[in-house]
Amino acid sequence: MHNGGISISFAWKDYLELAEELSVVLDSEAKMRSSISRAYYASYCNVRNYMIEHDHNMIPKGESVHQYVIEYFWGFKRESKKTAKRREIAIILDRMKKRRIDADYEDCYPAANLVILNSQTQKTLLESKRILSIINTGSL
C-alpha cells in the first residue's frame, strides 16, 4: 500500500499489543473475544509473511489461506520444510484458529463463562507470543 508515494507496511505484531489491551477487561465478553481474534491474526499474518518472504512460497489460488499456512508449516505441502519449530507453529496456530473462529462467529461462545473465557484469552495471548518469538528467531 502506498500513501503519497511512501510505502506503508502494517506491523501485524501490533495486533498482539491491542489483544493484550483488550484482555484486561475481565467483564466484557466482546473484548475478550476480540482479544482472541487479534492475537490469532498477529500470529497468522506474521507466519504467512514469513512463508512468503523467507521461503518464497505463495498461497496457491483456490486454497483456504489459513489452512494452507497451517498445513505448510506442518510440512504437509510438497515444498514445505519439516522442522520441530515449524510443526510447533502449526500446532499452536491451528488451536488458536479454532478459538478465533468461535470468538468471531459463534453466537454462544463455547466458554461463555467469563472466567473460562478469560483463561482461553490468556492462553491465546501466550501462544501468540510463542509463535512471534519463534518467527523472530528465524532459521526455521
C-alpha contacts under 8 A as a table, 3 or more apart, distances in Angstrom:
res1	aa1	res2	aa2	distance
1	M	7	S	6.09
1	M	8	I	5.67
1	M	9	S	6.97
2	H	5	G	5.63
2	H	6	I	5.42
2	H	7	S	4.71
2	H	8	I	5.81
3	N	6	I	5.28
3	N	7	S	6.62
3	N	8	I	6.97
11	A	14	D	5.70
12	W	15	Y	5.65
12	W	16	L	7.79
12	W	41	Y	7.38
12	W	42	A	5.01
12	W	43	S	7.77
12	W	45	C	6.34
12	W	46	N	6.43
13	K	16	L	5.41
13	K	17	E	7.20
13	K	42	A	4.94
13	K	43	S	7.29
13	K	46	N	7.26
13	K	132	L	7.74
14	D	17	E	5.16
14	D	18	L	6.50
14	D	42	A	7.07
15	Y	18	L	4.99
15	Y	19	A	6.02
15	Y	38	R	5.34
15	Y	39	A	6.25
15	Y	41	Y	7.06
15	Y	42	A	5.14
16	L	19	A	4.86
16	L	20	E	6.18
16	L	38	R	6.35
16	L	39	A	4.97
16	L	42	A	5.57
16	L	125	L	7.36
16	L	128	S	7.40
16	L	129	K	7.87
17	E	20	E	5.15
17	E	21	E	6.37
18	L	21	E	5.04
18	L	22	L	6.20
18	L	35	S	7.30
18	L	38	R	7.16
19	A	22	L	5.12
19	A	23	S	6.10
19	A	34	S	7.08
19	A	35	S	4.06
19	A	36	I	6.85
19	A	37	S	7.86
19	A	38	R	5.43
19	A	39	A	5.55
19	A	125	L	7.41
20	E	23	S	5.10
20	E	24	V	6.87
20	E	35	S	6.75
20	E	125	L	7.15
21	E	24	V	5.95
21	E	35	S	7.96
22	L	25	V	6.24
22	L	31	K	5.24
22	L	32	M	6.34
22	L	34	S	7.14
22	L	35	S	5.46
23	S	26	L	6.85
23	S	31	K	6.47
23	S	32	M	5.32
23	S	35	S	5.70
23	S	118	N	7.51
23	S	121	T	6.85
23	S	122	Q	7.53
25	V	28	S	5.87
25	V	31	K	6.87
25	V	32	M	7.45
26	L	29	E	7.74
26	L	32	M	7.46
26	L	114	L	7.15
26	L	118	N	6.66
27	D	114	L	6.90
28	S	31	K	5.35
28	S	32	M	6.39
28	S	114	L	7.96
29	E	32	M	5.18
29	E	33	R	6.03
29	E	112	A	7.70
29	E	114	L	6.77
29	E	117	L	7.66
30	A	33	R	5.15
30	A	34	S	6.08
31	K	34	S	4.96
31	K	35	S	5.98
32	M	35	S	4.86
32	M	36	I	6.31
32	M	117	L	7.10
32	M	118	N	6.69
32	M	121	T	6.18
33	R	36	I	5.24
33	R	37	S	6.35
33	R	100	R	7.77
33	R	103	A	4.85
33	R	104	D	7.00
33	R	121	T	7.58
34	S	37	S	5.01
34	S	38	R	6.05
34	S	103	A	7.20
34	S	104	D	7.65
35	S	38	R	5.23
35	S	39	A	6.01
35	S	121	T	6.70
36	I	39	A	5.25
36	I	40	Y	6.20
36	I	96	M	7.89
36	I	99	R	7.08
36	I	100	R	5.88
36	I	103	A	6.89
36	I	120	Q	8.00
36	I	121	T	5.52
36	I	124	T	6.10
36	I	125	L	7.27
37	S	40	Y	5.20
37	S	41	Y	6.33
37	S	99	R	7.95
37	S	100	R	4.91
37	S	101	I	7.94
37	S	103	A	6.69
37	S	104	D	6.88
38	R	41	Y	5.09
38	R	42	A	6.09
39	A	42	A	5.12
39	A	43	S	6.51
39	A	124	T	6.65
39	A	125	L	5.90
39	A	128	S	5.84
40	Y	43	S	5.30
40	Y	44	Y	5.97
40	Y	93	L	7.43
40	Y	96	M	5.89
40	Y	97	K	6.55
40	Y	100	R	6.54
40	Y	124	T	7.39
40	Y	128	S	6.57
41	Y	44	Y	4.88
41	Y	45	C	5.72
42	A	45	C	5.81
42	A	46	N	6.37
42	A	128	S	7.10
43	S	46	N	5.30
43	S	47	V	6.08
43	S	93	L	7.40
43	S	128	S	5.50
43	S	129	K	7.98
43	S	131	I	6.24
43	S	132	L	6.29
44	Y	47	V	5.16
44	Y	48	R	6.01
44	Y	66	H	7.58
44	Y	93	L	6.98
45	C	48	R	5.00
45	C	49	N	5.98
46	N	49	N	5.10
46	N	50	Y	6.07
46	N	132	L	7.33
46	N	135	I	7.60
47	V	50	Y	5.04
47	V	51	M	6.28
47	V	69	V	7.59
47	V	135	I	7.03
48	R	51	M	5.15
48	R	52	I	6.35
48	R	69	V	6.20
49	N	52	I	4.99
49	N	53	E	5.83
50	Y	53	E	5.19
50	Y	54	H	5.41
50	Y	55	D	7.07
50	Y	135	I	7.38
51	M	54	H	5.70
51	M	55	D	5.00
51	M	56	H	6.46
51	M	57	N	5.85
51	M	58	M	7.57
51	M	69	V	7.90
52	I	55	D	5.74
52	I	56	H	4.69
52	I	57	N	4.82
52	I	58	M	5.59
53	E	56	H	5.38
53	E	57	N	7.65
59	I	63	E	6.97
59	I	65	V	6.55
59	I	68	Y	6.99
59	I	69	V	7.73
60	P	63	E	5.84
63	E	67	Q	7.95
63	E	68	Y	6.49
64	S	67	Q	5.44
64	S	68	Y	5.85
65	V	68	Y	5.09
65	V	69	V	6.33
66	H	69	V	5.42
66	H	70	I	6.49
67	Q	70	I	5.11
67	Q	71	E	6.07
68	Y	71	E	5.14
68	Y	72	Y	5.87
69	V	72	Y	4.98
69	V	73	F	6.28
69	V	90	A	7.98
70	I	73	F	5.35
70	I	74	W	6.20
70	I	89	I	7.90
70	I	90	A	4.88
70	I	91	I	7.80
70	I	93	L	6.75
70	I	94	D	6.52
71	E	74	W	4.87
71	E	75	G	6.30
71	E	76	F	5.26
71	E	77	K	6.51
71	E	90	A	6.99
72	Y	75	G	5.24
72	Y	76	F	5.71
72	Y	77	K	5.19
72	Y	79	E	7.96
72	Y	80	S	5.62
73	F	76	F	7.48
73	F	80	S	6.76
73	F	81	K	7.51
73	F	82	K	7.51
73	F	86	R	4.99
73	F	87	R	5.88
73	F	89	I	6.80
73	F	90	A	5.34
74	W	80	S	7.91
74	W	82	K	7.05
74	W	86	R	6.30
74	W	87	R	4.72
74	W	89	I	7.93
74	W	90	A	5.37
74	W	91	I	7.65
75	G	78	R	7.58
75	G	80	S	4.90
75	G	81	K	5.89
75	G	82	K	5.02
75	G	83	T	7.95
75	G	86	R	7.75
75	G	87	R	7.28
76	F	80	S	6.79
77	K	80	S	5.23
81	K	86	R	7.93
82	K	86	R	6.74
82	K	87	R	7.34
83	T	86	R	5.26
83	T	87	R	6.34
83	T	140	L	6.97
84	A	87	R	5.13
84	A	88	E	6.13
85	K	88	E	4.99
85	K	89	I	6.26
85	K	134	I	7.21
85	K	140	L	6.46
86	R	89	I	5.07
86	R	90	A	6.28
86	R	140	L	6.45
87	R	90	A	4.98
87	R	91	I	6.13
88	E	91	I	5.17
88	E	92	I	6.16
89	I	92	I	5.30
89	I	93	L	5.86
89	I	131	I	5.95
89	I	134	I	7.89
90	A	93	L	5.14
90	A	94	D	5.96
91	I	94	D	5.27
91	I	95	R	6.43
92	I	95	R	5.22
92	I	96	M	6.18
92	I	127	E	6.50
92	I	131	I	7.62
93	L	96	M	5.01
93	L	97	K	5.96
93	L	131	I	7.96
94	D	97	K	5.03
94	D	98	K	6.45
95	R	98	K	5.37
95	R	99	R	6.63
96	M	99	R	5.19
96	M	100	R	6.06
96	M	124	T	6.27
96	M	127	E	7.72
97	K	100	R	4.93
97	K	101	I	6.12
98	K	101	I	5.26
98	K	102	D	6.42
99	R	102	D	5.16
99	R	103	A	6.05
100	R	103	A	4.93
100	R	104	D	5.96
101	I	104	D	5.17
101	I	105	Y	5.85
101	I	106	E	7.55
102	D	105	Y	5.46
102	D	106	E	5.06
102	D	109	Y	6.10
102	D	110	P	7.36
103	A	106	E	6.30
103	A	109	Y	6.40
106	E	109	Y	5.48
108	C	112	A	6.62
109	Y	112	A	5.11
111	A	114	L	7.34
111	A	116	I	5.73
111	A	117	L	5.31
112	A	116	I	7.37
112	A	117	L	6.32
113	N	116	I	5.44
113	N	117	L	6.08
114	L	117	L	4.86
114	L	118	N	5.88
115	V	118	N	5.17
115	V	119	S	6.33
116	I	119	S	5.00
116	I	120	Q	6.28
117	L	120	Q	5.07
117	L	121	T	6.06
118	N	121	T	4.90
118	N	122	Q	6.15
119	S	122	Q	5.19
119	S	123	K	6.16
120	Q	123	K	5.00
120	Q	124	T	6.09
121	T	124	T	5.12
121	T	125	L	6.28
122	Q	125	L	5.07
122	Q	126	L	6.29
123	K	126	L	5.18
123	K	127	E	6.17
124	T	127	E	5.03
124	T	128	S	6.07
125	L	128	S	5.11
125	L	129	K	6.25
126	L	129	K	5.10
126	L	130	R	6.22
127	E	130	R	4.98
127	E	131	I	6.29
128	S	131	I	5.19
128	S	132	L	6.23
129	K	132	L	5.16
129	K	133	S	6.03
130	R	133	S	5.04
130	R	134	I	6.28
131	I	134	I	5.16
131	I	135	I	6.18
132	L	135	I	5.03
132	L	136	N	5.95
133	S	136	N	5.14
133	S	137	T	6.32
134	I	137	T	5.35
134	I	138	G	6.73
135	I	138	G	5.31
135	I	140	L	7.65
